[in-house]
Amino acid sequence: MTLRKYVAGNWKMHGTASDLVEIGAIAAGSATHAGVDSALCLPATLIDRAVRSVPNFPFGGQDVHQDDKGAHTGCISAAMLIDAGASIVIVGHSERRMEQCESDAMVKAKAEAGLKAGLSVILCIGESLEVREAGAALMTVQAQLDASLPDTADGAKLAIAYEPIWAIGTGKVASPTDIGEMHDALRQRLIAKYGDAGNGVRILYGGSVNASNAEEIFAVDNVDGALVGGASLAAEKFLPIVAAAASN
């Protein structure tokens, strides 16, 4: 099954009101590639202003709490994200798994909370360099996926982002062979979980994706797009990635 490509930017802890012009440039440039779904996941403080500045472009958050509301200081609920204008949320990014000690069970609960509220969810998984070098990457990431996946999901609302931890922000990129092997294995796990609907869940690659390597990455089977970090902060770096997705 050929799926529509999806290129989402993760701004992480970057972005203030002064970046709205850049966000507008990214949105305008992305609109010229109508065959690709593009989006930006911004700091929660910037979502409302971005939506008001560029009302017809998809924006998302970078985390969501699994509860609807409650005594969770500093957290944000799905309803709050939607109230700010977000339509997407990232869950389970390796930086949160490591720095905030998020477990697979917690990531699963967050994914289910986002989907239940009507948000599209990008669920992140990936292995460390030590795991990769020990030859346990496939086993580890498959187990992480199995434990993090929501029980039920609409393929149009759920995407999986495979991001080898050792490639995030390092300039290192997994080889096309390694990416293909992992994405094929993840597709089989999705089919095992959801049946034929698993063929409709997009699998994104993340980890130092840029203009020079995007076309090669998108040519790999079962790579349905990218979750882009640093290169998503500027239109001149992000838009060539979107263009590469459009050409595949």
C-alpha atoms as an extended CHARMM CRD file, in Angstrom:
* protein
*
       248  EXT
         1         1  MET       CA              0.0000000000        0.0000000000        0.0000000000  PROA      1               0.0000000000
         2         2  THR       CA              1.3610000000        3.4080000000       -0.9800000000  PROA      2               0.0000000000
         3         3  LEU       CA              0.6460000000        5.9390000000        1.7430000000  PROA      3               0.0000000000
         4         4  ARG       CA              0.6390000000        9.6980000000        1.4890000000  PROA      4               0.0000000000
         5         5  LYS       CA              3.9510000000       11.0730000000        2.7700000000  PROA      5               0.0000000000
         6         6  TYR       CA              3.9690000000       12.9000000000        6.1100000000  PROA      6               0.0000000000
         7         7  VAL       CA              6.7080000000       15.3330000000        7.1570000000  PROA      7               0.0000000000
         8         8  ALA       CA              6.3890000000       16.7430000000       10.6670000000  PROA      8               0.0000000000
         9         9  GLY       CA              8.7790000000       19.1210000000       12.3810000000  PROA      9               0.0000000000
        10        10  ASN       CA              9.5630000000       18.8290000000       16.0810000000  PROA      10              0.0000000000
        11        11  TRP       CA             10.7310000000       22.2150000000       17.3740000000  PROA      11              0.0000000000
        12        12  LYS       CA             11.5440000000       20.8220000000       20.8350000000  PROA      12              0.0000000000
        13        13  MET       CA             12.4560000000       23.6610000000       23.2630000000  PROA      13              0.0000000000
        14        14  HSD       CA             12.7870000000       26.2960000000       20.5270000000  PROA      14              0.0000000000
        15        15  GLY       CA             10.4200000000       29.0230000000       19.4350000000  PROA      15              0.0000000000
        16        16  THR       CA              8.9880000000       32.3320000000       20.6030000000  PROA      16              0.0000000000
        17        17  ALA       CA              6.7670000000       34.9490000000       18.9940000000  PROA      17              0.0000000000
        18        18  SER       CA              9.7230000000       36.2120000000       16.9590000000  PROA      18              0.0000000000
        19        19  ASP       CA              9.6530000000       32.8930000000       15.0350000000  PROA      19              0.0000000000
        20        20  LEU       CA              6.1290000000       33.3490000000       13.6790000000  PROA      20              0.0000000000
        21        21  VAL       CA              7.5100000000       34.7810000000       10.4340000000  PROA      21              0.0000000000
        22        22  GLU       CA              9.5800000000       31.6190000000        9.9260000000  PROA      22              0.0000000000
        23        23  ILE       CA              6.5730000000       29.4670000000       10.7350000000  PROA      23              0.0000000000
        24        24  GLY       CA              4.5920000000       31.3700000000        8.1270000000  PROA      24              0.0000000000
        25        25  ALA       CA              7.3110000000       30.7680000000        5.5390000000  PROA      25              0.0000000000
        26        26  ILE       CA              7.3260000000       27.0500000000        6.3060000000  PROA      26              0.0000000000
        27        27  ALA       CA              3.5440000000       26.8640000000        5.9880000000  PROA      27              0.0000000000
        28        28  ALA       CA              3.5180000000       28.8010000000        2.7150000000  PROA      28              0.0000000000
        29        29  GLY       CA              6.2680000000       26.6930000000        1.2010000000  PROA      29              0.0000000000
        30        30  SER       CA              4.6790000000       23.4430000000        2.3320000000  PROA      30              0.0000000000
        31        31  ALA       CA              1.4190000000       24.4350000000        0.6420000000  PROA      31              0.0000000000
        32        32  THR       CA              3.1520000000       24.2170000000       -2.7330000000  PROA      32              0.0000000000
        33        33  HSD       CA              3.5160000000       20.4520000000       -2.2010000000  PROA      33              0.0000000000
        34        34  ALA       CA             -0.1300000000       19.4720000000       -1.9690000000  PROA      34              0.0000000000
        35        35  GLY       CA              0.6490000000       15.7520000000       -2.1180000000  PROA      35              0.0000000000
        36        36  VAL       CA              2.5040000000       15.8040000000        1.2080000000  PROA      36              0.0000000000
        37        37  ASP       CA              1.0660000000       16.2370000000        4.6990000000  PROA      37              0.0000000000
        38        38  SER       CA              3.2730000000       18.7290000000        6.5410000000  PROA      38              0.0000000000
        39        39  ALA       CA              3.0220000000       19.8950000000       10.1450000000  PROA      39              0.0000000000
        40        40  LEU       CA              4.9680000000       21.5300000000       12.9550000000  PROA      40              0.0000000000
        41        41  CYS       CA              4.9100000000       20.4100000000       16.5810000000  PROA      41              0.0000000000
        42        42  LEU       CA              5.7040000000       23.5010000000       18.6350000000  PROA      42              0.0000000000
        43        43  PRO       CA              6.2460000000       24.4290000000       22.2720000000  PROA      43              0.0000000000
        44        44  ALA       CA              2.8460000000       24.6690000000       23.9610000000  PROA      44              0.0000000000
        45        45  THR       CA              3.3800000000       28.3950000000       24.5840000000  PROA      45              0.0000000000
        46        46  LEU       CA              3.5320000000       29.0670000000       20.8370000000  PROA      46              0.0000000000
        47        47  ILE       CA              0.6940000000       26.9280000000       19.4810000000  PROA      47              0.0000000000
        48        48  ASP       CA             -2.1450000000       29.4460000000       19.9050000000  PROA      48              0.0000000000
        49        49  ARG       CA             -0.1800000000       32.2920000000       18.3060000000  PROA      49              0.0000000000
        50        50  ALA       CA              0.9460000000       30.0680000000       15.4370000000  PROA      50              0.0000000000
        51        51  VAL       CA             -2.6240000000       28.9450000000       14.7490000000  PROA      51              0.0000000000
        52        52  ARG       CA             -3.8550000000       32.5420000000       14.7220000000  PROA      52              0.0000000000
        53        53  SER       CA             -0.9720000000       33.5970000000       12.4920000000  PROA      53              0.0000000000
        54        54  VAL       CA             -1.2850000000       30.6610000000       10.0600000000  PROA      54              0.0000000000
        55        55  PRO       CA             -4.8320000000       29.3040000000       10.5160000000  PROA      55              0.0000000000
        56        56  ASN       CA             -4.8280000000       26.6770000000        7.7620000000  PROA      56              0.0000000000
        57        57  PHE       CA             -1.6680000000       24.7650000000        8.6880000000  PROA      57              0.0000000000
        58        58  PRO       CA             -1.5220000000       21.7960000000       11.1050000000  PROA      58              0.0000000000
        59        59  PHE       CA              0.2210000000       22.4470000000       14.4150000000  PROA      59              0.0000000000
        60        60  GLY       CA              0.8240000000       20.0450000000       17.2580000000  PROA      60              0.0000000000
        61        61  GLY       CA              2.1730000000       19.6910000000       20.7500000000  PROA      61              0.0000000000
        62        62  GLN       CA              5.1860000000       17.6940000000       21.8980000000  PROA      62              0.0000000000
        63        63  ASP       CA              3.6030000000       15.8740000000       24.8320000000  PROA      63              0.0000000000
        64        64  VAL       CA              0.2370000000       15.2570000000       26.4640000000  PROA      64              0.0000000000
        65        65  HSD       CA             -0.7930000000       13.9890000000       29.9010000000  PROA      65              0.0000000000
        66        66  GLN       CA             -2.7460000000       10.7560000000       30.0380000000  PROA      66              0.0000000000
        67        67  ASP       CA             -5.4140000000       12.2450000000       32.3320000000  PROA      67              0.0000000000
        68        68  ASP       CA             -8.1380000000       14.6260000000       31.2140000000  PROA      68              0.0000000000
        69        69  LYS       CA             -7.4320000000       17.0210000000       34.0960000000  PROA      69              0.0000000000
        70        70  GLY       CA             -6.1430000000       17.0370000000       37.6490000000  PROA      70              0.0000000000
        71        71  ALA       CA             -3.3140000000       17.9350000000       40.0150000000  PROA      71              0.0000000000
        72        72  HSD       CA             -0.4850000000       17.5780000000       37.4910000000  PROA      72              0.0000000000
        73        73  THR       CA              1.6100000000       20.7280000000       37.7930000000  PROA      73              0.0000000000
        74        74  GLY       CA              3.2630000000       21.7810000000       34.5640000000  PROA      74              0.0000000000
        75        75  CYS       CA              1.4820000000       19.1850000000       32.4100000000  PROA      75              0.0000000000
        76        76  ILE       CA             -0.8960000000       19.7060000000       29.4970000000  PROA      76              0.0000000000
        77        77  SER       CA             -4.0300000000       17.7400000000       28.6400000000  PROA      77              0.0000000000
        78        78  ALA       CA             -5.3820000000       16.7900000000       25.2390000000  PROA      78              0.0000000000
        79        79  ALA       CA             -8.2860000000       19.2040000000       25.7530000000  PROA      79              0.0000000000
        80        80  MET       CA             -5.8230000000       22.0320000000       26.4390000000  PROA      80              0.0000000000
        81        81  LEU       CA             -3.8870000000       21.2740000000       23.2580000000  PROA      81              0.0000000000
        82        82  ILE       CA             -7.0920000000       21.2610000000       21.2260000000  PROA      82              0.0000000000
        83        83  ASP       CA             -8.1930000000       24.4920000000       22.9240000000  PROA      83              0.0000000000
        84        84  ALA       CA             -4.9180000000       26.0930000000       21.7850000000  PROA      84              0.0000000000
        85        85  GLY       CA             -5.6060000000       24.9460000000       18.2160000000  PROA      85              0.0000000000
        86        86  ALA       CA             -3.4120000000       21.8460000000       18.0150000000  PROA      86              0.0000000000
        87        87  SER       CA             -4.5050000000       18.8630000000       15.9480000000  PROA      87              0.0000000000
        88        88  ILE       CA             -1.4600000000       16.6230000000       16.5440000000  PROA      88              0.0000000000
        89        89  VAL       CA              0.6840000000       15.5000000000       19.4460000000  PROA      89              0.0000000000
        90        90  ILE       CA              4.0060000000       13.6820000000       19.7510000000  PROA      90              0.0000000000
        91        91  VAL       CA              4.2490000000       11.0290000000       22.4600000000  PROA      91              0.0000000000
        92        92  GLY       CA              7.1450000000        8.8890000000       23.6270000000  PROA      92              0.0000000000
        93        93  HSD       CA             10.0110000000       10.8800000000       22.1690000000  PROA      93              0.0000000000
        94        94  SER       CA             13.2950000000        9.4010000000       23.3900000000  PROA      94              0.0000000000
        95        95  GLU       CA             14.2110000000       12.6680000000       25.0870000000  PROA      95              0.0000000000
        96        96  ARG       CA             11.1020000000       12.3720000000       27.2400000000  PROA      96              0.0000000000
        97        97  ARG       CA             11.5370000000        8.6540000000       27.7670000000  PROA      97              0.0000000000
        98        98  MET       CA             15.0460000000        9.3280000000       29.0990000000  PROA      98              0.0000000000
        99        99  GLU       CA             14.8260000000       12.7600000000       30.7380000000  PROA      99              0.0000000000
       100       100  GLN       CA             11.3130000000       12.3660000000       32.1850000000  PROA      100             0.0000000000
       101       101  CYS       CA             11.6120000000        8.6010000000       32.7370000000  PROA      101             0.0000000000
       102       102  GLU       CA              8.5190000000        7.7990000000       30.6740000000  PROA      102             0.0000000000
       103       103  SER       CA              7.7220000000        4.0980000000       30.4710000000  PROA      103             0.0000000000
       104       104  ASP       CA              6.1330000000        2.2540000000       27.5600000000  PROA      104             0.0000000000
       105       105  ALA       CA              2.9390000000        1.9670000000       29.6060000000  PROA      105             0.0000000000
       106       106  MET       CA              2.8590000000        5.7270000000       30.1430000000  PROA      106             0.0000000000
       107       107  VAL       CA              3.4670000000        6.3720000000       26.4370000000  PROA      107             0.0000000000
       108       108  LYS       CA              0.6240000000        4.0140000000       25.5630000000  PROA      108             0.0000000000
       109       109  ALA       CA             -1.7060000000        5.8430000000       27.9550000000  PROA      109             0.0000000000
       110       110  LYS       CA             -0.7290000000        9.1920000000       26.4630000000  PROA      110             0.0000000000
       111       111  ALA       CA             -1.2920000000        7.9260000000       22.9200000000  PROA      111             0.0000000000
       112       112  GLU       CA             -4.7220000000        6.6320000000       23.8890000000  PROA      112             0.0000000000
       113       113  ALA       CA             -5.6040000000        9.9370000000       25.5840000000  PROA      113             0.0000000000
       114       114  GLY       CA             -4.6230000000       11.8960000000       22.4800000000  PROA      114             0.0000000000
       115       115  LEU       CA             -6.5430000000        9.6410000000       20.1140000000  PROA      115             0.0000000000
       116       116  LYS       CA             -9.6180000000        9.6020000000       22.3650000000  PROA      116             0.0000000000
       117       117  ALA       CA             -9.6930000000       13.4130000000       22.2980000000  PROA      117             0.0000000000
       118       118  GLY       CA             -9.4320000000       13.4970000000       18.5020000000  PROA      118             0.0000000000
       119       119  LEU       CA             -5.7690000000       14.4030000000       18.1330000000  PROA      119             0.0000000000
       120       120  SER       CA             -3.5320000000       12.7300000000       15.5930000000  PROA      120             0.0000000000
       121       121  VAL       CA             -0.6780000000       10.9950000000       17.4070000000  PROA      121             0.0000000000
       122       122  ILE       CA              2.9660000000       10.5290000000       16.4180000000  PROA      122             0.0000000000
       123       123  LEU       CA              4.3070000000        7.7440000000       18.6280000000  PROA      123             0.0000000000
       124       124  CYS       CA              8.1030000000        7.6040000000       18.8520000000  PROA      124             0.0000000000
       125       125  ILE       CA             10.2950000000        4.5500000000       19.3570000000  PROA      125             0.0000000000
       126       126  GLY       CA             14.0070000000        3.8620000000       18.9190000000  PROA      126             0.0000000000
       127       127  GLU       CA             17.1140000000        2.1740000000       20.2540000000  PROA      127             0.0000000000
       128       128  SER       CA             20.3480000000        3.3900000000       21.8150000000  PROA      128             0.0000000000
       129       129  LEU       CA             23.7650000000        2.9710000000       20.1980000000  PROA      129             0.0000000000
       130       130  GLU       CA             24.6460000000        0.3200000000       22.7760000000  PROA      130             0.0000000000
       131       131  VAL       CA             21.5900000000       -1.7280000000       21.8180000000  PROA      131             0.0000000000
       132       132  ARG       CA             22.3440000000       -1.3190000000       18.1090000000  PROA      132             0.0000000000
       133       133  GLU       CA             25.9650000000       -2.4010000000       18.5330000000  PROA      133             0.0000000000
       134       134  ALA       CA             24.8760000000       -5.3990000000       20.6120000000  PROA      134             0.0000000000
       135       135  GLY       CA             22.7390000000       -6.6050000000       17.6950000000  PROA      135             0.0000000000
       136       136  ALA       CA             19.5090000000       -6.2050000000       19.6460000000  PROA      136             0.0000000000
       137       137  ALA       CA             17.9750000000       -3.2440000000       17.7990000000  PROA      137             0.0000000000
       138       138  LEU       CA             15.1370000000       -5.1170000000       16.0980000000  PROA      138             0.0000000000
       139       139  MET       CA             14.1240000000       -7.0680000000       19.1850000000  PROA      139             0.0000000000
       140       140  THR       CA             14.2900000000       -3.9860000000       21.4190000000  PROA      140             0.0000000000
       141       141  VAL       CA             12.3400000000       -1.6420000000       19.1580000000  PROA      141             0.0000000000
       142       142  GLN       CA              9.6910000000       -4.2330000000       18.3400000000  PROA      142             0.0000000000
       143       143  ALA       CA              9.1360000000       -4.8360000000       22.0520000000  PROA      143             0.0000000000
       144       144  GLN       CA              8.9650000000       -1.0900000000       22.6760000000  PROA      144             0.0000000000
       145       145  LEU       CA              6.3900000000       -0.7060000000       19.9190000000  PROA      145             0.0000000000
       146       146  ASP       CA              4.2750000000       -3.6010000000       21.1730000000  PROA      146             0.0000000000
       147       147  ALA       CA              4.1870000000       -2.1520000000       24.6990000000  PROA      147             0.0000000000
       148       148  SER       CA              3.5080000000        1.4340000000       23.5610000000  PROA      148             0.0000000000
       149       149  LEU       CA              0.7980000000        0.9390000000       20.9410000000  PROA      149             0.0000000000
       150       150  PRO       CA             -2.7730000000        1.9350000000       21.8100000000  PROA      150             0.0000000000
       151       151  ASP       CA             -5.1730000000       -1.0010000000       21.8980000000  PROA      151             0.0000000000
       152       152  THR       CA             -7.1940000000        0.3510000000       18.9900000000  PROA      152             0.0000000000
       153       153  ALA       CA             -6.2410000000        3.0140000000       16.4850000000  PROA      153             0.0000000000
       154       154  ASP       CA             -7.3460000000        4.6360000000       13.2550000000  PROA      154             0.0000000000
       155       155  GLY       CA             -4.4890000000        4.5430000000       10.7530000000  PROA      155             0.0000000000
       156       156  ALA       CA             -5.3750000000        8.0450000000        9.6530000000  PROA      156             0.0000000000
       157       157  LYS       CA             -4.8070000000        9.3060000000       13.2090000000  PROA      157             0.0000000000
       158       158  LEU       CA             -1.7610000000        7.2850000000       14.2890000000  PROA      158             0.0000000000
       159       159  ALA       CA              1.7840000000        7.4590000000       12.9440000000  PROA      159             0.0000000000
       160       160  ILE       CA              4.8830000000        5.7120000000       14.2550000000  PROA      160             0.0000000000
       161       161  ALA       CA              8.2150000000        7.5500000000       14.2440000000  PROA      161             0.0000000000
       162       162  TYR       CA             11.2620000000        5.3030000000       14.3140000000  PROA      162             0.0000000000
       163       163  GLU       CA             14.1100000000        7.4310000000       15.6580000000  PROA      163             0.0000000000
       164       164  PRO       CA             17.3440000000        5.6500000000       16.5220000000  PROA      164             0.0000000000
       165       165  ILE       CA             18.4920000000        7.5790000000       19.5970000000  PROA      165             0.0000000000
       166       166  TRP       CA             22.0840000000        7.6680000000       18.3940000000  PROA      166             0.0000000000
       167       167  ALA       CA             21.0290000000        9.5160000000       15.2370000000  PROA      167             0.0000000000
       168       168  ILE       CA             18.9680000000       12.2960000000       16.8450000000  PROA      168             0.0000000000
       169       169  GLY       CA             20.7760000000       15.6070000000       16.4370000000  PROA      169             0.0000000000
       170       170  THR       CA             24.1340000000       13.9100000000       15.9000000000  PROA      170             0.0000000000
       171       171  GLY       CA             24.4260000000       14.1270000000       12.1400000000  PROA      171             0.0000000000
       172       172  LYS       CA             24.5090000000       10.3220000000       12.0100000000  PROA      172             0.0000000000
       173       173  VAL       CA             21.8420000000        8.5910000000        9.9340000000  PROA      173             0.0000000000
       174       174  ALA       CA             20.9720000000        4.9170000000        9.8270000000  PROA      174             0.0000000000
       175       175  SER       CA             21.8170000000        3.2780000000        6.5070000000  PROA      175             0.0000000000
       176       176  PRO       CA             18.9910000000        2.6780000000        4.0140000000  PROA      176             0.0000000000
       177       177  THR       CA             19.4100000000       -1.0550000000        4.6480000000  PROA      177             0.0000000000
       178       178  ASP       CA             19.0550000000       -0.6330000000        8.4110000000  PROA      178             0.0000000000
       179       179  ILE       CA             16.0860000000        1.7130000000        7.9970000000  PROA      179             0.0000000000
       180       180  GLY       CA             14.3810000000       -0.6770000000        5.5950000000  PROA      180             0.0000000000
       181       181  GLU       CA             14.9050000000       -3.6760000000        7.8620000000  PROA      181             0.0000000000
       182       182  MET       CA             13.4760000000       -1.8150000000       10.8640000000  PROA      182             0.0000000000
       183       183  HSD       CA             10.5170000000       -0.2870000000        9.0430000000  PROA      183             0.0000000000
       184       184  ASP       CA              9.5950000000       -3.6430000000        7.4700000000  PROA      184             0.0000000000
       185       185  ALA       CA              9.6760000000       -5.2630000000       10.9130000000  PROA      185             0.0000000000
       186       186  LEU       CA              7.5490000000       -2.4720000000       12.3850000000  PROA      186             0.0000000000
       187       187  ARG       CA              5.0030000000       -2.8610000000        9.5990000000  PROA      187             0.0000000000
       188       188  GLN       CA              4.6490000000       -6.5260000000       10.4440000000  PROA      188             0.0000000000
       189       189  ARG       CA              4.1370000000       -5.6920000000       14.1220000000  PROA      189             0.0000000000
       190       190  LEU       CA              1.4390000000       -3.1550000000       13.2100000000  PROA      190             0.0000000000
       191       191  ILE       CA             -0.3590000000       -5.7390000000       11.0690000000  PROA      191             0.0000000000
       192       192  ALA       CA             -0.0940000000       -8.2520000000       13.9020000000  PROA      192             0.0000000000
       193       193  LYS       CA             -1.7140000000       -5.7090000000       16.2300000000  PROA      193             0.0000000000
       194       194  TYR       CA             -4.3470000000       -4.1270000000       14.0010000000  PROA      194             0.0000000000
       195       195  GLY       CA             -4.8220000000       -6.5720000000       11.1420000000  PROA      195             0.0000000000
       196       196  ASP       CA             -5.0750000000       -5.0670000000        7.6670000000  PROA      196             0.0000000000
       197       197  ALA       CA             -5.5640000000       -1.6230000000        9.2670000000  PROA      197             0.0000000000
       198       198  GLY       CA             -1.8900000000       -1.8200000000       10.2430000000  PROA      198             0.0000000000
       199       199  ASN       CA             -1.0400000000       -1.2410000000        6.5870000000  PROA      199             0.0000000000
       200       200  GLY       CA             -2.5840000000        2.2270000000        6.9020000000  PROA      200             0.0000000000
       201       201  VAL       CA             -0.4330000000        3.4380000000        9.8100000000  PROA      201             0.0000000000
       202       202  ARG       CA              2.3660000000        5.6280000000        8.5110000000  PROA      202             0.0000000000
       203       203  ILE       CA              5.8920000000        4.8800000000        9.7000000000  PROA      203             0.0000000000
       204       204  LEU       CA              8.1610000000        7.9220000000        9.7740000000  PROA      204             0.0000000000
       205       205  TYR       CA             11.9390000000        7.9770000000       10.0630000000  PROA      205             0.0000000000
       206       206  GLY       CA             13.6360000000       10.4970000000       12.3290000000  PROA      206             0.0000000000
       207       207  GLY       CA             17.2620000000       11.1590000000       13.1260000000  PROA      207             0.0000000000
       208       208  SER       CA             19.2650000000       13.9300000000       11.4370000000  PROA      208             0.0000000000
       209       209  VAL       CA             17.0400000000       14.0070000000        8.3440000000  PROA      209             0.0000000000
       210       210  ASN       CA             18.0860000000       16.8730000000        6.0670000000  PROA      210             0.0000000000
       211       211  ALA       CA             17.9530000000       18.0910000000        2.4840000000  PROA      211             0.0000000000
       212       212  SER       CA             20.9170000000       15.9760000000        1.4010000000  PROA      212             0.0000000000
       213       213  ASN       CA             19.6740000000       12.6060000000        2.6710000000  PROA      213             0.0000000000
       214       214  ALA       CA             15.8770000000       12.9330000000        2.5720000000  PROA      214             0.0000000000
       215       215  GLU       CA             15.3570000000       11.6430000000       -0.9570000000  PROA      215             0.0000000000
       216       216  GLU       CA             17.3790000000        8.4860000000       -0.2830000000  PROA      216             0.0000000000
       217       217  ILE       CA             15.5160000000        7.8670000000        2.9640000000  PROA      217             0.0000000000
       218       218  PHE       CA             12.0780000000        8.3850000000        1.4010000000  PROA      218             0.0000000000
       219       219  ALA       CA             12.9190000000        5.8880000000       -1.3450000000  PROA      219             0.0000000000
       220       220  VAL       CA             13.1340000000        3.0660000000        1.2220000000  PROA      220             0.0000000000
       221       221  ASP       CA             10.0960000000        0.7770000000        1.3980000000  PROA      221             0.0000000000
       222       222  ASN       CA              7.7540000000        1.4650000000        4.3260000000  PROA      222             0.0000000000
       223       223  VAL       CA              9.2330000000        4.9140000000        4.9650000000  PROA      223             0.0000000000
       224       224  ASP       CA              6.1130000000        7.0430000000        4.8470000000  PROA      224             0.0000000000
       225       225  GLY       CA              7.6710000000       10.3360000000        5.8900000000  PROA      225             0.0000000000
       226       226  ALA       CA              9.9120000000       11.9030000000        8.4950000000  PROA      226             0.0000000000
       227       227  LEU       CA              9.8960000000       13.4450000000       11.9390000000  PROA      227             0.0000000000
       228       228  VAL       CA             12.3970000000       16.2760000000       11.5760000000  PROA      228             0.0000000000
       229       229  GLY       CA             14.2100000000       17.9840000000       14.4320000000  PROA      229             0.0000000000
       230       230  GLY       CA             16.7860000000       20.7310000000       13.8880000000  PROA      230             0.0000000000
       231       231  ALA       CA             16.1440000000       21.0560000000       10.1600000000  PROA      231             0.0000000000
       232       232  SER       CA             12.5120000000       21.9840000000       10.8480000000  PROA      232             0.0000000000
       233       233  LEU       CA             13.4360000000       25.2800000000       12.5040000000  PROA      233             0.0000000000
       234       234  ALA       CA             14.0650000000       27.0990000000        9.2320000000  PROA      234             0.0000000000
       235       235  ALA       CA             12.1060000000       27.1090000000        5.9860000000  PROA      235             0.0000000000
       236       236  GLU       CA             15.2760000000       26.9010000000        3.9020000000  PROA      236             0.0000000000
       237       237  LYS       CA             16.1510000000       23.5890000000        5.5900000000  PROA      237             0.0000000000
       238       238  PHE       CA             12.6810000000       22.0890000000        6.0840000000  PROA      238             0.0000000000
       239       239  LEU       CA             11.1260000000       22.7730000000        2.7000000000  PROA      239             0.0000000000
       240       240  PRO       CA             13.6770000000       20.7460000000        0.6830000000  PROA      240             0.0000000000
       241       241  ILE       CA             12.7280000000       17.7580000000        2.8510000000  PROA      241             0.0000000000
       242       242  VAL       CA              9.0660000000       18.3080000000        2.0040000000  PROA      242             0.0000000000
       243       243  ALA       CA             10.0070000000       18.6010000000       -1.6760000000  PROA      243             0.0000000000
       244       244  ALA       CA             11.9200000000       15.3100000000       -1.4600000000  PROA      244             0.0000000000
       245       245  ALA       CA              8.8380000000       13.6450000000        0.0220000000  PROA      245             0.0000000000
       246       246  ALA       CA              6.7410000000       15.0190000000       -2.8270000000  PROA      246             0.0000000000
       247       247  SER       CA              9.0690000000       13.4720000000       -5.3980000000  PROA      247             0.0000000000
       248       248  ASN       CA              8.7500000000        9.9540000000       -3.9500000000  PROA      248             0.0000000000
